[in-house]
Amino acid sequence: MEEKEEEIVVMEYVCRHCGSTFYTTSNKKIEVCAICESTSFDMNNRKTNENLSIIPFRKTIKAAQNDYNRKTMWNPLIPFSFKGKKKIKSIQKVFLPALLVNASQKGQFVFSGEDHENSGRMVEVKKYDVYENVRVDYQGVLLNSSTKINDRKFISLCDYDCKQVRDFNSSDIKEASYLVGDVYVEEVGEKGRKKIFKNTLMLAQNEVRHSYSKLKEDNTVIEFSDSKQVLLPVYLLSISYKDRIYQYMMNGESGKSHFSLPVAFFPTFLFFLLLFGILFSIGYFIIQYL
């Protein structure tokens, strides 16, 4: 007899601006959307029995605040709206949805190869097929399950220790929220296949010892041996600036961070004007008195 999954009562917040959905406990109130900085939500009580796993936070909110402060406070090229204690305290503790998979790719690639040989004044081009057998196993591949998070930003943070994965329970979101995934498992799997194929192809091409090689045939198969939905710990801050959203993200386990920043024209102009003035003064002093 199958054991029935335990239902968890959560508070659902749906952002009216970007459509992001967050789950948290009734004790935690979400005032600002971590994705778009909107303050307008539709709220509902609901029950969920999703079969989720989680990687817990190891870094504190203070560590994220200090990291953000270092990246912004003394940088004269960053707009003032990105700075200050109020902005630092707006960093949120959020779990991001992902699919954790184990996979393998095996089979054969056929490359069209070329070698160029000099024979006197002529360059002789030799063409041939190159057969490369592949067998690559992938363990603990994390795939983004939300359209609200940019794939490149997601990948830049993904140095999680997948050995720390454990079952999710409601106490994990007493002080945090989790972003609900909005991509079907099949779509995420297809994204994973492309990622795995690209990596295996690169490895195979590095093994082809010729001056040029181009994939001619793909006779390989990608198989997933295991997969599970996992929530990843992230400290997240979104800032709206000149009709764009800039995000600070810090891996809540390793401390690795990513920050997309604009460059403000006026502070940049003042900085270079001041730098020019200092250099001009030093040059003038050297010419006049030395």
KARADA-V69690 format. One record per run of one state. SS is the DSSP state (A for helix, B for strand, O for the rest). FROM is the first residue (numbers start at 1). TO is the last residue. Records with the same first field share a line. If there is no record, write none. Layout:
# KARADA-V69690
SS=FROM-TO, FROM-TO
This chain:
# KARADA-V69690
O=1-7, 16-20, 25-40, 49-51, 55-60, 73-79, 83-84, 89-91, 120-121, 145-150, 158-161, 165-165, 168-169, 174-176, 180-184, 208-211, 242-243, 252-256, 260-264, 290-290
B=8-15, 21-24, 41-48, 52-54, 92-119, 122-144, 166-167, 177-179, 212-241, 244-251, 257-259
A=61-72, 80-82, 85-88, 151-157, 162-164, 170-173, 185-207, 265-289
